[in-house]
Amino acid sequence: MRSVLRNRTYRHLFTAQVIALLGTGLATVALGLLAYDIAGADAGSVLGTALAIKMVAYVAIAPLIGAVADRLPRRALMVGADLIRAAVALLLPFVDQVWQVYVLIFLLQAASAAFTPTFQAVIPDVLPKERDYTQALSMSRIAYDLESLFSPALAAALLSVVTYSWLFTGTVVGFLASAALVLPAVLPKQAGAADAPAPGARSSRAGVYDKATAGTRLFFGTPQLRSLLAMDLAVAAAGAVVTVNSVVYVRDFLGLSADSVALALGAYGAGSMMVALALPRVLDRSPDRRVMLGGVLLLPVVFAALGAITSAHSGSWRWPALLGTWAAFGAACSLVLTPAGRLIRRAAPERDRTAAFAAQFSLSHSAWLLTYPLAGWVGAEAGLGWAVAALGVIALVAATLAARLWPTEIGQSATAVAAPGQGHAHEHEHAGLPVGHPHLRGARWAGAGWRHSHHHFADELHAAHS
């Protein structure tokens, strides 16, 4: 897996991602302490609102970034986003009103909504070989999991010698270091539209709405991407119960110490990392459909196990069982999330890749915007058992829908598809697509249909050309 780090550009980008994640983790801890200083006993409400603002920023801003991404240099976009994040983090220690926290959090997360999809869309261009790209996806998953484990520990160590305000300084340094690493990176030239449209067709510089929704329309027009949306919902159900209710299970349900909360979250991260480490070899032998659907269909089973634990009112076995359940959640989610970039890479033409990743970023966080409050409110008002039942039903329905939306023949053919940047471009014609369809960007009108060429994609748009 370390072989991809020999690529200088990827090495810079991956290091930037790790350092920025570490800075974000420090900010998460510091923000909780800042909220307590400002709001006291209402700090939980402040943090809950801040989390909702974060999700709203992700859902709203990412499609807009996708709309203008083809007009902006990607390196400048990522560096600019890092500089905005650093500036916001620099201001956070000086706020003394709740509304100021909300405004700054929106700005911070809006910048993250610009950086992350752009970063995700750049990596397949930097690493055009599918095996290398798969390794990069695994490394990215591991980086996220390690951040969730080590950032709290680092924050605790720093808080033993400095006040929490200095944690924001660590965040500033992290974002500035990320910008410094991205700035010298030599990125592949971005693909763009070239050919003139058909008579009467709208200009390629369509309205903001058309461009902002191009990635979303691509998702809803491609079977395996529609399936991915359903899988994202199931993953959000599992992730919400772990993120929101871990402290309730450990402290209230089991009566354990605060240190055990970190151990529970660590079990989730460990399960995710073990799968991420193994996936590059697994995906060499098994199609994405089998791996990803296997992960999402495992989630309802794990929810059933959690329901059994929740219904037990005593027994020392509940703690190790909870750790095993959290590890299983992490493993199942990693089976879905780690290969997701491969699906988007295959389904989206290179020039539409940023829009596609932006759509994935926005739509997946829409699912979290549903499951986060559901896990908290139902758990608080009706009890953990009902929260597990509600989220388990969501996971079951979403997993079943994912399996139905992703036809077997498409899943099998996808493994044989040439990755973008490899093989030969295939010129072909689309006769039935409407003007303005996101796949037609750069296509030319050929009298009876839209004609263009690209590497083969295994989706329903190209079934006739297979």
Secondary structure, DSSP 8 states (H G I E B T S, - for coil): -GGGGGSHHHHHHHHHHHHHHHHHHHHHHHHHHHHHHHHGGGHHHHHHHHHHHHHHHHHHHHHHHHHHGGGS-HHHHHHHHHHHHHHHHHHGGG--SHHHHHHHHHHHHHHHHHHHHHHHHHHHHH--SHHHHHHHHHHHHHHHHHHHHHHHHHHHHHHTTS-THHHHHHHHHHHHHHHHHHTT----------S---TT---SS--HHHHHTHHHHHHHTSHHHHHHHHHHHHHHHHHHHHHHHHHIIIIIIS---THHHHHHHHHHHHHHHHHHHHHHHHHHHS-HHHHHHHHHHHHHHHHHHHHHHHH----TTHHHHHHHHHHHHHHHHHHHHTTHHHHHHHHS-GGGHHHHHHHHHHHHHHHHHHHHHHHHHHHHHH-HHHHHHHHHHHHHHHHHHHHHHS-HHHHHHHTTS--TTSS--EEEEESS--TT-GGGTT-EE-SSSEEEEES---SGGGGGG-
